[in-house]
């Protein structure tokens, strides 16, 4: 009987020990210096794509630190990259319960669920993460991506815009929203978000190439200049539907002038000047630079006074113009649409381009809760106007002289639609 009792006690203690282990939290306990160095090296191996070598390091660290948050997160990230989603899901449950969990832990766990065909569970994980970290742009992004993949584009845009509002400095929500807006009937927001995404992540060359091509395509599709036999020219811009230029102010008497309406009105300056010169608009890099510069110059001061820090992109563009880097900046943005032209320009302007890159590094676009470009923020910072006041803003923008001394076009010379 004593032997049997001893066995029962041993089994009980073993079960109790296992329960304690399972209940133990994953926390960021300190690593020994050599182990921290090994972990750092393993992260670098993963970044280089050497997964097999990194796996050996992580397996060793896992034995020593089975409940360490940093070790387990990086280990599961490697497992995710290797396609071992089941393992990530298993450990991810504990990662997100840790007091040291961060938005990346929820993102990793949710992504593994999504890749395992469990999109609904992934959605719940992202939502749980947002309840804990409401300003996590990455989690708004993942929720938006789920809706985007499902074809629910309006809902996807709502979520991407919520992410832009929650974390204005996070570029990926701008990127995803830009692609949707550029294929919608409100492409101005696509232009704004695309340029913002590039400025917030200037080293993401593959993504920025996609954005540049989409932006150039948008300008080419929505701006035309036609010439008649009697040498009379007409320009047409369809960036903003007419009914979207002035919209009712929700919950208040009065109306708003929308940013797309203001941007299209400002754009008229540049395109009508091209028409006067008899220049066909093809959307080349020099033409885009001239067109966009005219729009920025027309925007100040009227548009800037109306939107203030709720629309900081034109203000940043003006800083580039004032610093003398506008041409280089536009080659930086649009090099992908005409690489031959860009290469030729760079061969003659290498010093200017280098100077711009140094300026960009020292003067990055800074966005925060008080300095935004977001769709959700912009009207909240504006005061409703009466219809006459709204129309007056558009008229002032269309007729005011540009800062560079060029006069805006007169209605009798060019027909603008």
NORTA-V6706 format. One record per backbone hydrogen bond with DSSP energy under -1.0 kcal/mol. CO is the residue of the C=O (numbers start at 1). NH is the residue of the N-H. If there is no record, write none. Layout:
co->(CO:CO)
nh->(NH:NH)
This chain:
co->(1:2:3:4:5:6:7:8:9:10:11:12:13:14:15:16:17:18:19:20:27:27:32:33:34:35:36:37:38:39:40:41:42:43:44:45:46:49:50:51:52:53:54:55:56:57:58:59:60:61:65:67:68:69:70:71:72:73:74:75:76:77:78:79:80:83:84:85:86:87:88:89:91:92:98:102:102:103:104:105:106:107:108:109:110:111:113:114:118:119:120:121:122:123:124:125:126:127:128:129:133:135:136:137:138:139:140:141:142:143:144:145:146:147:148:151:152:153:154:155:156:157:158:159:160:161:162:163:167:171:172:173:174:175:176:177:178:181:187:188:189:190:191:192:193:194:195:196:197:201:203:204:205:206:207:208:209:210:211:212:213:214:215:216:217:218:219:222:224:226:228:232:233:234:235:236:241:242:245:247:249:254:255:256:258:259:260:261:262:263:264:266:267:268:269:270:271:272:273:274:275:284:285:286:287:288:289:290:291:292:293:294:295:299:299:301:302:303:304:307:308:309:312:313:314:315:316:317:318:319:320:321:325:326:327:328:329:330:331:334:338:339:340:341:342:343:344:345:349:350:351:352:353:354:355:356:357:358:359:368:371:372:374:379:385:386:387:388:389:390:391:392:393:394:395:396:402:406:410:410:415)
nh->(5:6:7:8:9:10:11:12:13:14:15:16:17:18:19:20:21:22:23:24:29:69:36:37:38:39:40:41:42:43:44:45:46:47:48:50:49:51:54:55:56:57:58:59:60:61:62:63:64:65:68:27:72:73:74:75:76:77:78:79:80:81:82:84:83:85:88:89:90:91:92:93:95:96:101:105:106:107:108:109:110:111:112:113:114:115:118:117:122:123:124:125:126:127:128:129:130:131:132:133:136:137:140:141:142:143:144:145:146:147:148:149:150:152:151:153:156:157:158:159:160:161:162:163:164:165:166:167:170:175:176:177:178:179:180:181:182:184:191:192:193:194:195:196:197:198:199:200:201:204:205:208:209:210:211:212:213:214:215:216:217:218:219:220:221:222:223:238:236:234:231:228:415:226:417:224:244:245:258:256:252:249:385:247:262:263:264:265:266:267:268:269:271:272:273:274:275:276:277:279:278:288:289:290:291:292:293:294:295:296:297:298:299:303:304:305:306:307:308:310:311:372:316:317:318:319:320:321:322:323:325:324:329:330:331:332:333:334:335:337:342:343:344:345:346:347:348:349:353:354:355:356:357:358:359:360:361:362:363:371:368:312:378:382:255:390:391:392:393:394:395:396:397:398:399:400:405:402:413:414:235)
